[in-house]
Amino acid sequence: MDRIEYFHRALDRHLLGAFFRLSMLVVVAFGWASLGTAAPQAMVSEEKAMDRLSILAAKLGDADENPVPFVTEAVRLCGFSITDEDGKPIAEPLLQTRILLSVTASEIKYYSRLLRTGNNVQLGDFTSGLEVLFAAAGGEGKLYPHVEDWLDTATVSANPSLRCLKQFLWMLSGNHDGPSDIPFKTSSKLDPLQVLLLTRVITEDIGVPLRKHLKTLKGPVLLASTQPSAPEDVQLPGWAEDGYIGIITNVVGAIAENVEKLNNYGKAVEKANAISSIAKFIATYAFLEVTLGVEEPGQPLVRTKNTDSGSQRTITAKFTINGTAVTDWLKENRKLVAVSGLDIDMPKTGALSGVEANFEIDQDRYSSKSHLIQTVGRVNISKIVSDADGVARMKIEGTPQRYKLDPNKILPVEKTVKISVTPQVKSTEIKQDMVDAVLGAVGIKSGPIGLITPVIECLYRMKWAGTKWMKLKVKDWTESVSYASVTFEIHASGNTPGNFRKGINSDATHINQVLNITDMTMVNVMGDRKEMPAMPKEMLAALPPAQRKEFEEAMAAMKALSATLLFQATGPGDVSLSINNTTLTEGIDDGCVEEMFAYRFSQIGNRTWEFPKGETPDSPFNLAIQIDKETNKVTIAASAGTAGRNITESVVNGKRKSKSEETILLFGTGINLKVSEILIQAKKSPESDNERIDWYGATRVPFTFGPKDKYSGVMIVSFSLTQRIKNPPKAKR
């Protein structure tokens, strides 16, 4: 199908969509209340939808926020409708042009839960899983290239909802740890909300031609669907509304070309059921609960002050199946169970024994010099199996100091180490894997081969990762007189909708940069300056006016210096920098031949090093902190860089080009700060602490970015600085 025909079909789809909206207006006017739901909210413009989606994406990245209301609003802004499990409308899209797909309230609940528990899957594994369903419906070859093409050109669509959906998928990737998820590629991690939205689009594009083909076969059709019950001779439409002709046209076309080979009606229905229900089965991962903890005496783990190993602790990971969640799922999906012919046994809930757990300790992978903890004994922490109580255990201890510390010069310092655990998806060496566990939780013993086999194979291929993590507190020691930790975080997105009919291109800019400076040794370059004693008034008055003015100015300058502390980073200390900036422009060139184009420019780089030992010409670093002792106002200046790449990619009329150049990327690349200096009103530790003084605080720094600086964002800066008192006063008895 050429691009011109694609747009003609897109326009036809919007005409059908307009007819559907007119029908909905009739429903609203003559009986919306009879559906048991309130009339839909007022429609919003695409520009306002983009702005709001950016805010919602940021909210969804906040682990302390309940994601359900934000997900609910976001899917509506992307053109989805929301129904209950019987297909009754709950909420309509908030954009005028619908996407003609729906999600259910229960799906929002389950996938929101998965979002908060750190679940993810790589895009390549995700499409590999759905490839099973793609092949079952007649598709040939790989599914990923079709999905990649759509992700690269979705914002060129005539449908504003599709443009919003694409940009929202990008915005969500900005919440992920690490710099590698934007732009989309096979290794990009998808969070559960991205999985839900992409699953709905891809499976309906697979299912629509199949369901159309089923109408030509003899026999009744019973499909797993969110739509209301219908007579047996009526084809149920799955998750799509009337008028839906598909979104990823290459997927729809690939199925349509081969679907006629499926001439066994019963088997074709089973395949259609598997396609319609896969999102429900993915949601069963929400049953799995992982609890990370530390056995008594608990936190913190304490390192020694010499070359001996520190105290020992046992990290526990308990795996259980939430019985209440299982019961809810069975109730909400009773139609799926009944229609699909699944054989349901007694649900299996409670502790999961025999699960292989992969523990990870987030420390330098290239050198152990900066490690705070280590495992006790020789053990493969990627294959620790849970016991009869569902608990896997990893024993750790504090690493020895590299040399004996001087007890007269040390200060205690609290540090943290990130520890994560991931249950393995599939292993031949364990009693059960996660696919068996979640399907066993709902009691699925067996079912139609055409349904249950592709569902299980799909889940296996996806390699779903339900990673849980915790921060272990470690009490360490330092001989530094002063040390500081500072974090700079930039996460911002800006979007401008396009209108290809008017020749207006769309653009989107995403800025993701994090600079972490940890336990950096600082030197007070001003020294311990004392305020000069004031000159007696009589002597000052006796000076000539010009000399008196000069002396007063010098005294004022000395007073200001004595009230200021200026710390400069000297090391040792750890520096971590990640930069991932992307600008995407999409549209259509007017000329003799109408061409779709997408241009993407990315700046990607990341590095972790010890300063100053690990400093190289391509990783410059500097940190200075100035403190006003009287007001506790703190001024911070920092710079850091890393070797990286400038990547230019283009897709013009389906032809791809890519160019990558090595460069040095500096923190702050792509933004313009709206202030001349970073100023924080810090807090100071109580005077009762006779060994040290602590300053700490945070602030928000505004900036602009994007083409002609038309977008705005906020950088979050937080810091702490500790100074040891050289001659602490003796404590009063």
Number of C-alpha atoms within 10 A of each C-alpha: 8 8 13 13 10 13 14 11 15 19 15 14 21 20 14 17 21 16 14 17 15 12 12 14 12 12 15 16 11 10 10 17 12 10 13 11 12 14 15 13 10 9 14 14 12 22 15 13 22 27 15 14 28 21 16 20 23 17 17 22 18 12 12 9 12 14 22 17 14 19 21 20 17 25 25 23 30 28 26 28 23 24 21 19 22 15 18 16 19 17 22 22 27 25 23 19 21 26 27 24 21 28 24 22 16 19 21 23 18 22 28 25 21 23 21 19 19 16 21 24 21 21 24 19 22 25 27 23 22 26 25 22 28 27 18 24 26 20 22 15 11 14 24 19 14 17 19 17 15 19 19 21 22 22 30 25 22 19 21 27 28 21 22 27 27 18 26 24 21 23 27 22 25 25 20 19 9 17 22 20 22 22 20 18 15 16 13 20 26 23 24 25 23 21 21 20 19 19 20 19 21 23 25 28 26 31 28 22 24 25 22 14 18 24 15 11 16 12 12 16 22 20 25 25 22 25 21 11 13 11 10 11 12 12 16 20 20 24 25 25 17 12 16 20 20 26 20 20 17 18 24 23 17 22 23 19 13 16 22 16 10 18 14 11 17 18 16 23 22 24 27 29 25 29 31 25 23 21 20 18 19 25 22 21 24 24 25 25 18 22 14 19 18 19 12 9 10 14 14 17 24 22 23 18 20 16 14 15 18 23 15 20 23 19 20 21 27 21 25 20 24 17 17 10 18 22 14 11 21 16 12 15 18 13 18 20 17 12 14 21 15 17 13 16 13 11 19 19 21 16 19 23 20 21 29 26 25 18 25 14 18 13 16 12 8 6 8 12 12 14 17 22 25 18 18 15 9 6 11 11 18 15 18 20 22 23 17 12 14 20 24 26 21 18 17 18 20 24 24 20 21 12 10 12 16 11 12 7 13 16 19 12 13 13 17 16 16 13 17 18 24 20 26 23 22 17 13 7 12 15 12 19 20 24 22 16 22 24 19 19 25 23 19 19 14 14 16 17 12 18 26 21 15 23 24 18 17 24 23 19 19 22 20 23 19 23 17 20 20 15 14 20 16 19 19 22 20 18 16 19 18 24 27 24 19 22 17 21 18 20 19 25 29 23 25 17 22 24 17 19 11 8 12 15 20 20 22 22 25 25 24 23 25 22 25 16 23 20 23 24 24 25 21 18 11 14 12 11 13 11 13 11 8 10 12 8 8 8 9 16 11 9 12 9 11 8 11 15 13 10 15 14 12 12 17 12 12 16 17 13 16 18 17 23 19 19 23 21 23 16 17 18 21 20 25 18 23 24 28 26 23 23 21 20 21 27 24 23 17 12 7 6 10 12 16 20 21 24 20 20 20 22 23 25 24 21 15 17 16 18 22 17 11 12 14 14 10 15 21 16 19 14 18 17 20 19 21 18 14 8 12 17 17 23 17 18 13 16 14 19 26 26 18 22 19 18 16 17 15 20 19 17 17 16 8 13 11 12 11 14 10 13 15 17 24 22 20 22 15 17 19 15 17 12 10 6 11 15 19 21 17 21 16 16 12 10 10 9 12 15 16 19 17 19 19 20 17 18 16 16 19 15 19 19 21 21 13 7 12 11 18 17 20 17 19 16 20 17 21 19 21 23 19 19 15 11 8 11 9 8 8 4 3
